[in-house]
C-alpha cells in the first residue's frame, strides 16, 4: 500500500506562487507514475501534472495539463520520497483542492493523466487564489 500526504496548500494572490508537497511511502514497483489532480466542487477531478518513473533511471517523462503548462512544474526528491508541484503565475481559476495520486501501472506513459489511473490518493490540500 502507498501512503500519500499532501501539504503546502494556502491562499495566494493572482500572479503569486505556491509549492505543494506530497510525502509518499516507498513505491515497490519499477515503473509507476506520481502526479497531481485538482477538483472544484461540482466539477470532475482534473489531471494537473504527472511524472513517470521507468525502470531505467535516466528515463523520466512529465505530463502537464494545457491550462498549467509553462506555469507549473512537477518534480520529485527521490531521497526524501517527496513529490512537489511548483505553481507560479497563479490564476483565480487555479483555486481547487489539490490531490496527490499514485498510478502503479504507469499508465501516464501514454501521455495523459486521468483519475481512473490512480490507485492511491492523498487527502488533498486546498489552494485558493484571489484576484
C-alpha positions as CSV (number, residue, x, y, z in Angstrom):
1,X,0.0,0.0,0.0
2,X,1.2,3.5,-0.9
3,X,0.5,6.3,1.5
4,X,0.4,9.9,0.3
5,X,0.2,13.0,2.4
6,X,-0.1,16.5,0.8
7,X,0.9,19.8,2.3
8,X,1.5,23.4,1.2
9,X,-1.9,24.5,0.2
10,X,-2.6,28.1,1.1
11,X,-4.2,31.3,-0.1
12,X,-2.3,33.4,-2.6
13,X,-2.8,36.5,-4.8
14,X,-3.1,36.1,-8.6
15,X,0.4,36.2,-10.0
16,X,1.9,34.7,-6.9
17,X,3.4,31.3,-6.3
18,X,2.9,28.2,-4.1
19,X,4.7,24.9,-3.7
20,X,2.7,21.8,-2.9
21,X,4.4,18.8,-1.4
22,X,3.4,15.1,-1.3
23,X,5.2,12.8,1.1
24,X,5.0,9.3,-0.3
25,X,5.8,6.0,1.2
26,X,8.2,3.9,-1.0
27,X,6.6,2.6,-4.2
28,X,7.5,-1.1,-4.5
29,X,7.5,-1.1,-8.3
30,X,10.0,-0.3,-11.0
31,X,7.5,1.5,-13.3
32,X,4.9,3.9,-11.9
33,X,3.6,7.4,-12.1
34,X,3.0,10.0,-9.4
35,X,1.1,13.2,-10.0
36,X,-1.4,15.8,-9.1
37,X,-5.1,16.3,-9.7
38,X,-7.4,19.1,-8.7
39,X,-11.1,19.4,-8.1
40,X,-13.6,22.2,-7.7
41,X,-16.9,21.4,-6.0
42,X,-19.5,20.4,-8.6
43,X,-16.8,19.6,-11.3
44,X,-14.9,16.5,-12.2
45,X,-11.4,15.9,-10.9
46,X,-8.9,17.3,-13.4
47,X,-5.4,16.0,-14.0
48,X,-2.8,18.7,-13.5
49,X,0.7,17.1,-13.8
50,X,2.3,13.7,-13.6
51,X,5.8,12.3,-13.7
52,X,6.7,8.8,-14.9
53,X,9.4,6.7,-13.3
54,X,10.7,3.9,-15.5
55,X,13.0,1.0,-14.8
56,X,15.8,3.0,-16.3
57,X,17.0,5.7,-14.0
58,X,17.6,8.2,-16.8
59,X,14.1,8.0,-18.4
60,X,11.6,10.4,-16.8
61,X,8.6,11.7,-18.6
62,X,6.5,14.6,-17.4
63,X,2.9,15.5,-18.4
64,X,1.0,18.7,-17.8
65,X,-2.5,19.9,-18.4
66,X,-2.6,22.6,-21.1
67,X,-4.0,25.0,-18.6
68,X,-0.9,24.9,-16.4
69,X,1.9,24.4,-19.0
70,X,4.6,27.0,-18.5
71,X,3.4,27.9,-15.1
72,X,3.5,24.7,-13.0
73,X,6.5,22.3,-12.6
74,X,6.4,18.8,-11.2
75,X,9.4,17.3,-9.6
76,X,10.4,14.6,-7.1
77,X,13.1,14.3,-4.5
78,X,13.8,10.6,-4.5
79,X,15.9,10.7,-1.3
80,X,13.0,12.2,0.6
81,X,10.3,10.3,-1.3
82,X,8.5,13.6,-1.8
83,X,6.7,14.9,-4.8
84,X,6.4,18.6,-5.5
85,X,4.3,20.9,-7.6
86,X,5.7,24.4,-8.0
87,X,2.9,26.7,-9.1
88,X,3.9,30.1,-10.5
89,X,1.8,32.9,-12.1
90,X,-1.2,31.6,-10.2
91,X,-4.7,32.5,-11.5
92,X,-8.0,32.5,-9.7
93,X,-9.1,29.6,-11.9
94,X,-6.3,27.5,-10.2
95,X,-8.4,27.6,-7.0
96,X,-9.2,24.0,-6.1
97,X,-8.5,21.1,-3.8
98,X,-5.3,19.5,-5.0
99,X,-4.7,15.8,-4.6
100,X,-1.6,13.7,-5.0
101,X,-2.0,10.3,-6.6
102,X,0.0,7.2,-7.4
103,X,-0.5,5.1,-10.6
104,X,1.2,1.7,-10.0
105,X,0.7,0.6,-13.6
106,X,2.5,3.6,-15.1
107,X,-0.4,4.4,-17.4
108,X,0.7,8.1,-17.6
109,X,3.4,6.9,-20.1
110,X,0.7,7.2,-22.7
111,X,0.7,10.9,-22.4
112,X,-2.4,11.5,-20.3
113,X,-3.3,11.7,-16.7
114,X,-6.9,10.9,-15.7
115,X,-8.5,10.0,-12.4
116,X,-9.1,6.3,-13.3
117,X,-5.3,5.8,-13.5
118,X,-4.8,6.5,-9.8
119,X,-4.5,3.5,-7.4
120,X,-3.9,5.6,-4.3
121,X,-4.9,9.1,-3.3
122,X,-3.8,11.6,-0.7
123,X,-6.3,13.5,1.4
124,X,-6.0,16.8,-0.5
125,X,-4.7,20.3,0.2
126,X,-6.7,23.5,-0.6
127,X,-5.3,26.2,-2.9
128,X,-7.2,29.5,-3.1
129,X,-6.1,32.2,-5.5
130,X,-7.7,35.6,-5.2
131,X,-7.7,38.3,-7.9
